[in-house]
Amino acid sequence: MRDKLVRDYDRVDARRVWEVVTTSLPDLLNQLQPLLPKEGEP
């Protein structure tokens, strides 16, 4: 998706981007959270 946003910016469907940001991104963040170091840990 990044490539599409950067190279074909004039043809990006803003509604689709918003849909991904509001639905898929929170799920991804929840999956990544356990892999990230806790605040204050090296």
C-alpha positions as a Markdown table, in Angstrom:
| # | Residue | x | y | z |
|---|---|---|---|---|
| 1 | Met | 0.0 | 0.0 | 0.0 |
| 2 | Arg | 2.9 | 2.4 | 0.7 |
| 3 | Asp | 4.1 | 2.1 | -2.8 |
| 4 | Lys | 0.7 | 2.9 | -4.2 |
| 5 | Leu | 0.3 | 5.9 | -1.9 |
| 6 | Val | 3.7 | 7.3 | -2.8 |
| 7 | Arg | 3.8 | 6.6 | -6.6 |
| 8 | Asp | 0.1 | 6.9 | -7.5 |
| 9 | Tyr | -1.0 | 9.5 | -5.1 |
| 10 | Asp | -3.4 | 11.1 | -7.5 |
| 11 | Arg | -5.3 | 7.8 | -8.0 |
| 12 | Val | -5.6 | 6.8 | -4.3 |
| 13 | Asp | -9.1 | 6.2 | -3.0 |
| 14 | Ala | -9.1 | 8.1 | 0.3 |
| 15 | Arg | -12.1 | 6.2 | 1.6 |
| 16 | Arg | -10.2 | 2.9 | 1.1 |
| 17 | Val | -7.2 | 4.2 | 2.9 |
| 18 | Trp | -9.3 | 5.4 | 5.8 |
| 19 | Glu | -11.0 | 2.0 | 5.9 |
| 20 | Val | -7.7 | 0.3 | 6.2 |
| 21 | Val | -6.4 | 2.7 | 8.8 |
| 22 | Thr | -9.5 | 2.4 | 11.0 |
| 23 | Thr | -10.1 | -1.4 | 10.6 |
| 24 | Ser | -6.9 | -3.2 | 9.7 |
| 25 | Leu | -4.3 | -1.0 | 11.5 |
| 26 | Pro | -5.7 | -1.4 | 15.0 |
| 27 | Asp | -5.7 | -5.3 | 14.5 |
| 28 | Leu | -2.1 | -5.1 | 13.4 |
| 29 | Leu | -1.1 | -3.0 | 16.3 |
| 30 | Asn | -2.7 | -5.4 | 18.7 |
| 31 | Gln | -0.7 | -8.3 | 17.2 |
| 32 | Leu | 2.5 | -6.3 | 17.3 |
| 33 | Gln | 2.1 | -5.0 | 20.9 |
| 34 | Pro | 3.4 | -8.2 | 22.6 |
| 35 | Leu | 6.5 | -8.1 | 20.5 |
| 36 | Leu | 7.5 | -4.6 | 21.5 |
| 37 | Pro | 9.6 | -3.8 | 24.5 |
| 38 | Lys | 7.8 | -2.4 | 27.5 |
| 39 | Glu | 8.3 | 1.3 | 28.2 |
| 40 | Gly | 11.5 | 1.8 | 30.1 |
| 41 | Glu | 13.0 | -1.6 | 29.1 |
| 42 | Pro | 16.0 | -1.7 | 26.8 |
